[in-house]
Amino acid sequence: MSTSPSGTSATSADSARLQAPRNEAEAIAHMLPPLLVAAEAAATSVALGVHGRRKAGMGETFWQFRRYRSEDPATAVDWRQSARSQHLFVREREWEVAETVRLWRDASAGMDFSSARDIPTKLERATILALAMGSLLLRGGERVGLHGEASPASTGRVTLYRMAQAFGEANAQAQALPPETTTERHSTLLWFSDFLEPLEAIEARMSALATAGVRGFLVMVNDPAEEDFPFDGRVRFEAPDGKSETRIFGRAESVAQEYRQRFTAHVEALGLAARRLNWSLTRHRTDRPPQIALIALYTALGGARAARGF
């Protein structure tokens, strides 16, 4: 057996090449945020019987063989497959719709808020919802990716790990609104946020995306205190970005009714803006199980596709 330097080098190179995938897998596993585990658990517990959009039709990808029927043209017969049996078989291709699902999770400073220790932050819950929906869609064979990324959406499970890693690397300097540009026309956007930015800015971004051919599903994630305003007495309110003006109320309960009215009006206006674009709005509070929002969102997504014949 040769022990020449060149032979040793080749053996080492082969070993390194074989070990590389394992090292990459272990590195990804170590980087996965714990929220991915919670997201996978939520997706599994929903158990919606995800089946994706697969059906026979025009396309490039082989789907299945089926028995020849009298209405099929002779050109549809797959003679090679038929030669292996006493029956004629037709090769069916998968119906391919030029649509993908993109996810956007607001990671701005305002999302890192929780009013109680036993309630997750809005950012944590939005992350779980986004990853759980990604998991459900990938299980159904959908093409999924992050909005704003140039890379194409994909169906592999590694896509979920990459999204989890990207979410883990996001910081409070991230933009609250998704980019106006989109990689694909006729795509679907799942937008997770507290949607507490000025309504005019949100509407403008929604309109720009709709003009680009995007169909949107908004998931409004709020802490219960943001909706209920349970404060009383002297309370100091600070902006999450640390830049806006600090407000101090001597009797916070005196402004509670007006606050709730304004919050309700904001939500109603957001829902109206979504409906004008044929988008949908799903609401979720962080003191409630994530499965509730997942079921509502997945139902809305499936209903919209059924209406469009997908």
C-alpha positions as CSV (number, residue, x, y, z in Angstrom):
1,M,0.0,0.0,0.0
2,S,1.4,3.4,-1.0
3,T,2.2,5.9,1.7
4,S,3.3,8.7,-0.6
5,P,2.5,12.2,0.4
6,S,0.1,12.5,-2.5
7,G,-1.8,9.4,-1.4
8,T,-2.0,10.6,2.2
9,S,-3.3,13.9,1.0
10,A,-6.0,12.3,-1.1
11,T,-7.2,10.1,1.8
12,S,-7.4,13.1,4.1
13,A,-9.3,15.1,1.5
14,D,-11.8,12.2,1.0
15,S,-12.3,11.9,4.8
16,A,-12.8,15.7,5.1
17,R,-15.4,15.7,2.3
18,L,-17.3,12.8,3.9
19,Q,-17.3,14.5,7.3
20,A,-18.3,17.9,6.0
21,P,-22.1,17.2,5.8
22,R,-22.1,15.8,9.4
23,N,-20.2,18.8,10.7
24,E,-22.6,21.1,8.9
25,A,-25.7,19.3,10.3
26,E,-24.3,19.4,13.9
27,A,-23.4,23.1,13.5
28,I,-27.0,23.9,12.4
29,A,-28.5,21.8,15.2
30,H,-26.4,23.7,17.8
31,M,-27.5,27.1,16.3
32,L,-31.2,26.3,16.3
33,P,-33.1,28.5,18.8
34,P,-35.2,26.7,21.4
35,L,-38.2,28.4,19.8
36,L,-37.9,26.0,16.8
37,V,-38.6,23.1,19.1
38,A,-41.8,24.9,20.4
39,A,-42.8,25.7,16.8
40,E,-42.5,22.1,15.7
41,A,-44.5,21.0,18.7
42,A,-47.2,23.5,17.9
43,A,-47.3,22.5,14.2
44,T,-47.6,18.8,15.2
45,S,-50.3,19.4,17.7
46,V,-52.4,21.3,15.1
47,A,-52.5,18.1,13.0
48,L,-54.5,19.7,10.2
49,G,-53.8,17.0,7.6
50,V,-51.7,19.2,5.5
51,H,-51.7,18.1,1.9
52,G,-50.3,20.9,-0.1
53,R,-51.3,21.7,-3.7
54,R,-50.3,18.5,-5.5
55,K,-52.6,17.4,-8.3
56,A,-52.3,16.2,-11.9
57,G,-52.0,18.7,-14.6
58,M,-49.6,20.7,-16.8
59,G,-46.1,20.7,-15.5
60,E,-42.5,19.4,-15.8
61,T,-42.3,17.2,-12.6
62,F,-43.3,13.6,-12.7
63,W,-46.1,12.7,-10.2
64,Q,-47.4,9.2,-10.8
65,F,-48.4,6.5,-13.3
66,R,-52.1,5.6,-13.7
67,R,-54.0,3.2,-15.9
68,Y,-54.9,4.4,-19.4
69,R,-58.5,5.5,-19.8
70,S,-60.6,5.7,-23.0
71,E,-60.6,9.5,-23.1
72,D,-56.7,9.7,-23.0
73,P,-55.0,10.4,-26.3
74,A,-52.6,7.7,-27.5
75,T,-49.7,10.1,-27.2
76,A,-50.2,10.1,-23.4
77,V,-49.3,6.4,-23.1
78,D,-45.9,5.7,-21.5
79,W,-44.9,2.7,-23.6
80,R,-41.8,1.9,-21.5
81,Q,-43.9,1.5,-18.3
82,S,-46.7,-0.2,-20.2
83,A,-44.2,-2.8,-21.6
84,R,-43.7,-4.1,-18.0
85,S,-47.3,-5.0,-17.6
86,Q,-50.3,-6.2,-19.4
87,H,-52.0,-2.8,-19.1
88,L,-51.4,0.6,-20.6
89,F,-50.1,3.3,-18.3
90,V,-50.2,7.1,-18.6
91,R,-47.4,9.3,-17.0
92,E,-49.0,12.1,-15.0
93,R,-47.1,15.3,-14.2
94,E,-47.7,17.4,-11.2
95,W,-49.7,20.6,-11.6
96,E,-47.3,23.4,-11.1
97,V,-48.5,26.8,-9.9
98,A,-46.1,29.7,-10.1
99,E,-46.6,30.7,-6.5
100,T,-44.5,30.4,-3.4
101,V,-45.1,31.3,0.3
102,R,-42.8,33.9,1.9
103,L,-42.6,34.7,5.6
104,W,-41.9,38.0,7.2
105,R,-41.5,38.4,11.0
106,D,-41.2,41.8,12.5
107,A,-38.1,41.9,14.7
108,S,-38.1,45.6,15.6
109,A,-37.6,46.8,19.1
110,G,-41.3,47.1,19.9
111,M,-41.8,43.4,19.4
112,D,-39.5,42.6,22.4
113,F,-42.2,43.2,25.0
114,S,-44.0,41.2,27.5
115,S,-46.2,42.5,30.3
116,A,-45.8,39.5,32.6
117,R,-43.1,36.9,33.3
118,D,-45.4,34.0,32.4
119,I,-46.2,35.5,29.0
120,P,-43.8,35.3,26.0
121,T,-42.7,38.4,24.3
122,K,-44.4,39.3,21.0
123,L,-41.2,38.5,19.2
124,E,-41.0,35.0,20.7
125,R,-44.6,34.2,19.9
126,A,-44.3,35.6,16.3
127,T,-41.3,33.5,15.8
128,I,-43.1,30.4,16.9
129,L,-46.1,31.1,14.7
130,A,-43.9,31.8,11.7
131,L,-41.8,28.7,12.1
132,A,-44.8,26.5,12.9
133,M,-46.6,27.7,9.7
134,G,-43.4,27.1,7.8
135,S,-43.3,23.6,9.2
136,L,-46.9,22.9,8.2
137,L,-46.4,24.2,4.7
138,L,-43.2,22.3,4.1
139,R,-44.9,19.1,5.3
140,G,-47.4,19.7,2.6
141,G,-44.8,20.1,-0.1
142,E,-45.0,23.9,-0.4
143,R,-42.2,26.1,-1.5
144,V,-41.3,28.3,1.4
145,G,-38.8,31.1,2.0
146,L,-38.2,34.3,3.9
147,H,-39.5,37.5,2.3
148,G,-36.7,39.8,1.2
149,E,-34.3,37.0,0.5
150,A,-33.0,36.7,-3.1
151,S,-32.6,32.9,-2.8
152,P,-35.5,30.9,-4.2
153,A,-38.0,29.3,-1.9
154,S,-37.6,25.6,-1.5
155,T,-39.5,22.5,-0.1
156,G,-36.7,20.8,1.8
157,R,-36.8,20.6,5.6
158,V,-33.4,22.3,5.8
159,T,-35.4,25.4,4.8
160,L,-37.0,25.5,8.2
161,Y,-33.6,25.3,9.9
162,R,-32.2,28.1,7.8
163,M,-35.3,30.3,8.7
164,A,-34.8,29.5,12.4
165,Q,-31.2,30.5,12.1
166,A,-32.0,33.7,10.3
167,F,-34.6,34.6,12.9
168,G,-32.1,34.0,15.7
169,E,-29.6,36.4,14.0
170,A,-32.1,39.2,13.6
171,N,-31.8,42.1,16.1
172,A,-33.9,45.0,17.3
173,Q,-32.6,47.2,14.5
174,A,-34.5,45.2,12.0
175,Q,-37.2,47.0,10.0
176,A,-40.8,46.6,11.2
177,L,-42.2,46.6,7.6
178,P,-41.2,44.1,4.9
179,P,-39.4,45.2,1.8
180,E,-41.6,46.5,-1.0
181,T,-39.8,44.3,-3.6
182,T,-40.6,40.7,-4.1
183,T,-38.7,37.9,-5.8
184,E,-41.7,36.3,-7.4
185,R,-45.0,37.6,-8.7
186,H,-48.2,35.9,-7.6
187,S,-46.6,34.8,-4.3
188,T,-48.2,34.6,-0.9
189,L,-46.9,36.6,2.1
190,L,-47.4,35.6,5.7
191,W,-46.7,38.8,7.7
192,F,-46.2,38.5,11.5
193,S,-46.1,41.7,13.5
194,D,-47.8,43.7,16.2
195,F,-48.9,46.2,13.5
196,L,-48.5,49.2,15.8
197,E,-46.6,51.2,13.2
198,P,-48.5,54.2,11.8
199,L,-51.4,52.9,9.8
200,E,-50.5,55.0,6.8
201,A,-47.1,53.4,6.5
202,I,-48.6,49.9,6.8
203,E,-51.2,50.6,4.2
204,A,-48.6,52.0,1.8
205,R,-46.4,48.9,2.1
206,M,-49.4,46.6,1.7
207,S,-50.5,48.5,-1.5
208,A,-47.0,48.3,-2.9
209,L,-46.8,44.6,-2.3
210,A,-50.3,44.0,-3.7
211,T,-49.3,45.9,-6.9
212,A,-46.4,43.5,-7.2
213,G,-48.8,40.6,-7.3
214,V,-48.5,39.5,-3.7
215,R,-51.4,38.1,-1.7
216,G,-51.0,38.9,2.0
217,F,-52.1,37.3,5.2
218,L,-51.5,39.5,8.3
219,V,-51.0,38.0,11.7
220,M,-51.3,40.6,14.4
221,V,-49.5,39.5,17.6
222,N,-50.2,41.6,20.7
223,D,-49.5,41.5,24.4
224,P,-52.8,41.5,26.4
225,A,-51.8,44.7,28.1
226,E,-51.7,46.4,24.7
227,E,-55.3,45.6,24.2
228,D,-56.7,45.7,27.7
229,F,-54.6,48.6,29.2
230,P,-54.9,47.3,32.8
231,F,-52.8,50.2,34.3
232,D,-53.8,52.4,37.1
233,G,-52.1,55.0,39.3
234,R,-48.8,56.6,38.4
235,V,-47.3,54.9,35.3
236,R,-44.3,55.7,33.2
237,F,-44.4,54.7,29.6
238,E,-41.2,54.5,27.6
239,A,-40.8,54.0,23.8
240,P,-39.1,50.6,23.0
241,D,-36.6,52.3,20.7
242,G,-35.4,54.6,23.6
243,K,-35.7,57.6,21.2
244,S,-39.3,58.8,21.5
245,E,-40.7,60.9,24.3
246,T,-41.3,59.3,27.7
247,R,-44.9,59.8,29.0
248,I,-45.9,59.8,32.7
249,F,-49.5,59.5,33.7
250,G,-50.5,60.4,37.3
251,R,-53.7,58.4,36.9
252,A,-53.3,56.0,34.1
253,E,-56.9,54.8,34.5
254,S,-58.1,58.2,33.4
255,V,-56.9,57.5,29.8
256,A,-57.8,53.8,29.6
257,Q,-61.1,54.2,27.8
258,E,-59.7,56.6,25.2
259,Y,-56.8,54.3,24.7
260,R,-59.0,51.2,24.2
261,Q,-61.1,53.1,21.7
262,R,-58.1,54.2,19.7
263,F,-56.6,50.7,19.8
264,T,-59.9,49.2,18.5
265,A,-60.2,51.8,15.8
266,H,-56.6,51.0,14.7
267,V,-57.4,47.3,14.4
268,E,-60.6,47.9,12.5
269,A,-58.9,50.2,10.1
270,L,-56.1,47.6,9.6
271,G,-58.7,44.9,8.8
272,L,-60.5,47.2,6.4
273,A,-57.3,48.0,4.6
274,A,-56.5,44.3,4.3
275,R,-60.0,43.5,2.9
276,R,-59.7,46.2,0.3
277,L,-56.7,44.4,-1.1
278,N,-58.4,41.0,-0.7
279,W,-55.9,40.2,2.1
280,S,-56.8,38.8,5.4
281,L,-56.1,39.7,9.1
282,T,-55.7,37.1,11.9
283,R,-55.4,38.4,15.5
284,H,-53.5,36.7,18.3
285,R,-52.8,37.5,21.9
286,T,-49.6,36.2,23.5
287,D,-51.6,34.9,26.6
288,R,-53.4,32.4,24.4
289,P,-52.1,29.1,22.8
290,P,-50.4,29.5,19.5
291,Q,-52.4,26.7,18.0
292,I,-55.5,28.9,17.9
293,A,-53.8,31.3,15.6
294,L,-52.2,28.5,13.5
295,I,-55.6,26.9,12.8
296,A,-57.2,30.3,11.9
297,L,-54.3,31.2,9.6
298,Y,-54.1,27.9,7.9
299,T,-57.8,27.8,7.4
300,A,-57.7,31.3,5.8
301,L,-54.8,30.3,3.6
302,G,-56.6,27.2,2.4
303,G,-59.9,29.0,1.8
304,A,-58.2,31.7,-0.3
305,R,-56.5,29.0,-2.5
306,A,-59.7,27.1,-2.9
307,A,-61.5,30.3,-4.1
308,R,-58.7,30.7,-6.7
309,G,-58.8,27.1,-7.8
310,F,-55.4,26.1,-6.5
